[in-house]
Amino acid sequence: MQRILDSIQQNLTDAGNETRRLFHGRGHCYEGLEDLVIDWLPPYAVIRLYKAVEAEWLDQLCDAMRQFEVITGLVVQQRARGQDAINRVAWGEVPEQSEVTELGVRYHIKPSRNQNSGLFLDMREGRRWVQQNAEGQRILNLFAYTCGFSVAALSGGAEHVVNVDMSRSAIETGRQNHHLNGFEKERVTFLAYDLF
């Protein structure tokens, strides 16, 4: 348990008020914890479990996370291959929708959503790379989801971005993310289209 809490503490310190992954067991750096991810969606945290764990252990983790005063609400999401995700608020009050900032860019997220919150936090460094290398580029963003890479590209000076995703609701959230950051409509195209 202590290595989880140490990772949370370090990443909260590094994060400031920006969203990021607090614990990444799926990165295979923590033996025995490969099915645990904890995300920071300020001021909320989301525990994602990719296999069943003992209820007592999970309760201990949830209680231990109360020590981090900046976390005002905690969601537990249990996921398993072939099954719907199950979310519950462990403590605090967590809204349906919120905003987060990553690398100076704002995004709409849904902390208690049953599957994904609206931004894949394990792709932070990928978005950073795009942001740093997008100046003057024309970019095609396939499988765009909520257009996080597009927002990062435009914030880095991309000339134009085309977003393609089969989910109309994800594309609509992407459109809202662009609006949230004040990007001109002429610099971005949204296509709800099944690439397959």
C-alpha angles and dihedrals in degrees: 000000000000094000089055092050092046090053091048092050094048094046093045088053091049094043101058102180096335126106118251145141111281097188127014110188090159087068086074094234094117113059112223093015099077092122097055128091127169119195129196113219097168121271091007133064127208123204110204117196119192095189136024118280132188111281092226092054091049092049089052091051092048091049092046091054090063087079090075101081094193089066105084098173137022128206123193116205120189115197133177132176110271094011134095116257116253118212130191133170106240094191141340127031118293120187125222091243135020141157129249135185125225123177090347094306126111127228136183111237137178107216096189098040115135097240123011125003095222102269127061101224094194087069094060094112091047090054089047090054092049091047091052095046104037101087109135094350131134107222135197112206108195121190084016097175103182092350098252092151091049092052090048091049094050091046086055093053104267113170095220138348129201114203120200125184133145093227112087091194092053090049090049090053087049090053089052090049090055091047090048089059095044098243116165114254090228091066096058139053125197122202122181096202135142104238092196 
